[in-house]
Amino acid sequence: MVEKIMKCSFIILNYNRADLTERCLSSVEAAMGGLEKEIIVVDNGSRDEVRKELRRICRDRCRLVQSNVNKGFGAGMDNGATEAEGKYLCFVNSDITFSEDCISPLIGFMESHPQVGIMTPQELNSEGRPVPSFKHRPGLCHDLFGNGMLEWLMPRRFLRRKKYDRTEPFAVAQVNGSLLLMRADVFHAVGGFDPEIFLYYEEYDICTRLAKAGYTAMVYPTAHFHHLHGGSTERSHWRLKVLMRSKLYTYRKHNGWLLWQLFRAENALNVLRKPYKWYLLPVVFASSPSAAHRP
């Protein structure tokens, strides 16, 4: 096996937003000047004019991996990881910007804590205000009670997501998926991202697989990055269907048939209570998990 010579490979996923990708790329170049790195931009089947613009943007600045079809978030990021030479892989949404080197502290921490499998810095919104950088695992209790009630009832198990005065790295069930840092060998050892998940719930899936392999997910609260929430995606009925498919597929994958049936029934009741969401019923009542995740 070829020895990893790069410290960190930044993998930026683009889909029809060359403007966001260029801004993200420029911020990596500006903020990570002292970090040994490579930058890989993965285009996920964008329009021809966007692909042409990306070739101009990436020329002499970074590596560009282009696909003729949109394979989804996981498969797209896997394409970039296959090309990466870094010991660490930093998976980045195109609507991310950096105003500081928030990656070097995480790499230093992971070097001295080999049991940590995945990390993310503290996320800030476009106005520079902190927002939750981790999530609780989906499930019946989470759907029934929500974040606030669970955090009040079981504070040791469900950490407060909106507590922003922490100063030490802390373990969580799953980190947000907008920026994920992993060691390359660990990423490949657990099989990378699941290509069956087109969009959404990728972080739940990979954090759960890492936990089963004995690795921890952590947030580093004193390093920061900016996220333009939803800038790389658009809300639509199609996307909400994909979200529901991914939610049901990943829950079935990690929790077994019986709990999945209860979870699906609970989601069906939630949809039935809201007629404007009835278009999701065919997704919820799909006959099997394999029929419930395709976009």
MOLINNOR-V534117 format. One record per backbone hydrogen bond with DSSP energy under -0.5 kcal/mol. NH is the residue of the N-H (numbers start at 1). CO is the residue of the C=O. E is the energy in kcal/mol with one decimal. If there is no record, write none. Layout:
BEGIN
nh,co,e
NH,CO,E
NH,CO,E
END
This chain:
BEGIN
nh,co,e
5,85,-0.6
6,85,-1.0
8,36,-1.1
9,88,-3.0
10,8,-0.6
10,38,-3.0
11,9,-0.6
11,90,-3.0
12,10,-0.6
12,40,-2.8
13,11,-0.5
13,92,-1.7
14,42,-3.2
21,17,-2.1
22,18,-2.4
23,19,-1.9
24,20,-2.6
25,21,-2.9
26,22,-2.5
27,23,-1.8
28,24,-2.1
29,25,-2.3
30,26,-2.2
31,27,-2.7
32,28,-2.1
33,30,-0.5
35,32,-1.7
38,8,-1.7
40,10,-3.3
41,63,-3.1
42,12,-3.1
42,40,-0.5
43,41,-0.6
43,65,-3.1
44,14,-2.8
44,42,-0.5
45,43,-0.9
45,67,-0.9
51,47,-2.5
52,48,-2.2
53,49,-1.9
54,50,-2.6
55,51,-1.9
56,52,-1.5
57,53,-2.5
58,54,-2.9
59,55,-1.0
61,58,-2.4
62,58,-2.1
63,39,-2.3
65,41,-3.1
66,64,-0.5
67,43,-1.8
71,69,-0.9
73,198,-2.5
74,197,-0.7
76,72,-2.0
77,73,-2.7
78,74,-2.5
79,75,-1.7
80,76,-1.4
81,77,-2.4
82,78,-2.1
83,79,-1.0
84,80,-0.9
87,6,-2.3
88,7,-1.2
89,182,-3.5
90,9,-3.2
91,89,-0.6
91,180,-2.9
92,11,-3.0
92,90,-0.5
93,178,-2.3
94,13,-0.7
96,93,-1.2
97,226,-2.3
102,100,-1.5
107,103,-2.5
108,104,-2.6
109,105,-2.0
110,106,-2.8
111,107,-2.3
112,108,-1.1
113,109,-0.7
116,113,-2.2
117,115,-0.6
117,216,-2.3
118,216,-1.5
119,181,-2.0
120,218,-1.3
122,220,-1.0
122,223,-3.0
124,225,-2.4
125,129,-2.8
128,125,-2.1
131,123,-2.1
135,174,-2.6
143,139,-2.5
144,140,-2.4
145,141,-2.7
146,141,-0.5
146,142,-2.0
149,145,-0.7
150,146,-1.8
151,147,-2.6
152,148,-1.5
153,149,-2.8
154,150,-2.9
158,154,-3.0
159,157,-0.7
163,160,-1.0
164,162,-0.8
170,219,-1.8
172,217,-2.5
174,135,-1.0
176,133,-2.3
180,91,-2.1
181,119,-2.4
182,89,-2.5
184,87,-3.1
187,183,-2.5
188,184,-2.4
189,185,-1.9
190,186,-1.8
191,188,-1.1
192,187,-2.6
195,193,-0.7
197,194,-1.8
198,196,-0.9
198,293,-0.5
205,201,-2.0
206,202,-2.6
207,203,-2.3
208,204,-1.9
209,205,-2.2
210,206,-2.3
211,207,-2.2
212,208,-2.1
213,209,-1.2
214,211,-1.4
215,210,-2.9
216,115,-2.2
217,172,-0.6
218,118,-2.1
219,170,-2.3
220,120,-2.5
221,219,-0.7
223,220,-1.2
225,122,-1.6
226,97,-2.6
227,124,-2.6
228,95,-2.8
229,227,-1.4
231,228,-2.5
233,230,-0.9
240,236,-2.3
241,237,-2.0
242,238,-2.2
243,239,-2.5
244,240,-2.1
245,241,-2.6
246,242,-2.7
247,243,-2.5
248,244,-2.4
249,245,-2.7
250,246,-2.6
251,247,-1.8
252,248,-2.3
253,249,-2.2
254,250,-1.6
255,251,-1.3
256,252,-1.3
260,256,-1.7
261,257,-2.2
262,258,-2.0
263,259,-2.6
264,260,-3.0
265,261,-2.3
266,262,-2.3
267,263,-2.2
268,264,-2.4
269,265,-2.2
270,266,-1.9
271,267,-2.0
272,268,-2.6
273,269,-1.6
274,271,-1.6
275,273,-0.5
277,274,-2.8
278,275,-1.7
280,277,-2.3
281,278,-1.9
283,280,-0.7
284,280,-2.2
285,281,-2.7
286,283,-1.2
291,288,-1.1
292,289,-1.5
END
